[in-house]
Amino acid sequence: MNPDADQLWRAPRWALAALLALLGMLGPFSIDTYIPAFAGIAKALDATPVQMQQTLSAYLFGFAFMNLFHGALADSFGRRPVVLWGIAVFTVASAGCALSQNVGQLVLFRALQGLSTGAGIVVSRAVIRDMFPPAQAQQVMSQVTIYFGVAPAIAPIIGGWLFVHAGWHSIFWFLTGVGIALWVANFKLLPETLHVDQRQPFNVRNLMQGYWQLGSSPRFLLLALASGVPFNGMFLYVLCAPAFLGDHLGLEPTQFFWFFLLTIAGIMGGAWASGRLAGKIAPKTQIRHGFLIMLLVSLVNVAANYAFIPSVTWALIPIAIFAFGWALMVPVVTLLVLDLYPERRGMASSLQAVIGSTANGLVAGAVAPLVMHSTRAIALTSLLMMSVGLIAWLFLHKRWPETGRAVTAAG
């Protein structure tokens, strides 16, 4: 934690959470705003469904790759420069997407978007831990998750409206405008939270030592798996939304927003509960509650899909409850990851994001196309994604039972 934290931000704590959440919202906005225009973009650019899927996979793999470096750069040069450069590149890439004349150009600029958006997500986590002690950091992380949860709910609505009224190019011009506004806001408001005495030397030897320290740590890897992979239990449904909502549940595109609203309501509810529990129960207990909710609802979801014909009257509810359980536990696990190696919080946040986003990319590029034909297959795969994180947590808990045991009072 920065010893001068009290002097760096004098505004209310929620205001910093809102600023950091806006940084994190770049990622879901970059994905969810253009999903409603998939078919229209494909028609306009004469692209196949596989090529359109590559525009998503290119973004996700670009995001995963560059996350290896965002945190390391932030540990050496400070949080603020990395954020500002990341937003600047995202803005240019968004304009490039809007100007693309063929699907190859769109894939290229989508990859560039992915390379840049991770800066805000990765660095914002490190900023929170720079500024606040553990229990307060959990409260702020939960507030960020609440604000962050708004993005996937409103992004497809905005994207669909822009596509219908102004064409698919307008979606990426909108993202360009978002990038400009965010750059100005962070240039004026975001403080440099990494204390000069805590900066890491920027050289190959030190970077390799850091990567080896974290990458060879079973404890770190298990925590990163526990926090990053279960997200795909609900992200899979987002990726399969056109088939799941349109083909299987018979919803019109204008009705897709109900799925996003229910899912985000679950995320916001879980994040709110996580913040309320900060400093009141042990982190490990809160994590256990989150995983238990996800496990039970996943099993019920699989059973229901085998027992009944999928119907909109019940099929969306398990996803929302799953989202609640995920948001209840993920702020706590994220902070445990950051506190394993306090001197390398930026790099830890980076590698945590790499593991999560690589899983996202694999699910988007390989898994979702294989299972979207069947609601049973989707439900089983969702359970599998959650189980990877659960097994990682159970193994970690058995090997290092002291992890997450301490309760620190909230401020």
MOSULWO-V954839 format. One line per field, one symbol per residue. ss: DSSP state (A for helix, B for strand, O for the rest). phi: phi as a letter, one per 30 degrees, with the letter a starting at -180 (. if undefined). psi: psi as a letter, one per 30 degrees, with the letter a starting at -180 (. if undefined). A space follows every 50 residues. Layout:
ss = ???
phi = ???
psi = ???
This chain:
ss = OOOOAAAAOOOOAAAAAAAAAAAAAAAAAAAAAAAOOAAAAAAAAOOOAA AAAAAAAAAAAAAAAAAAAAAAAAAAAOAAAAAAAAAAAAAAAAAAAAOO OOAAAAAAAAAAAAAAAAAAAAAAAAAAAAAOOAAAAAAAAAAAAAAAAA AAAAAAAAAAAAAAAAOOAAAAAAAAAAAAAAAAAAAAAOOOOOOAAAOO OOOAAAAAAAAAAAAOOAAAAAAAAAAAOOOAAAAAAAAOAAAAAAAAOO OOAAAOAAAAAAAAAAAAAAAAAAAAAOOOOOAAAAAAAAAAAAAAAAAA AAAAAAAOOOOOOOOOAAAAAAAAAAAAAAAAAAAAAAAAOAAAAAAAAA AAAAAAAAAAAAAAAAAAAAAOOOAAAAAAAAAAAAAAAAAAAAAAAAAO OOOOOOOOOOO
phi = .ddcedcdbcdeddddeddddddddeddddcddcedcedddeddchcded ddddddddddddddddddcedddddccjdddddddddddeddddddddcd caddddddddddeddcddeddddddddeddcbdedddddddddddddedd eddcedddddddddcbidedddddddddddddddddddcdddcddedcdc dcbdddddddddeddcceddddddddccdeeddcdedddceeddddddci ddedcddddddddddddddddddddddeicbdeddddddddddddddddd dddddddbdebddbdddedddeddddddcddddeddddddbedbdddddd dddddddddddddddbdeddcddbdddddddedddddedddddddddddb dddiddccddd
psi = kkfgeffejfllefeeeeeeeeeffedeefefefefgeeeeeeeghklee eeeffeeeeeeeeeeffffeeeeefefleeeeeeeeeeeeeeeeeeeegk flfeeeeefeeeeefeffeeeeeeeeeefefkleeeeeeeeeeeeeeefe efefefeeeeeeeefglfefefeeeeeeeeeeeeeeeeekljfjkefgkk kjleeeeeeeeeeefgjeeeeeeeeeeeefefefeeeeegeeeeeeeefg kleffffeeeeeeeeeeeeeeeeeeffkfelkeeeeeeeeeeeeeeeeee eeeeffflkkkfffffeeeeeeeeeefefeeeeeeeeffeiefheeeeee eeeeeeeeeeeeeefeeefffffkeeeeeeeeeeeeeeeeeeeeeeeeei ffkgekkkkk.
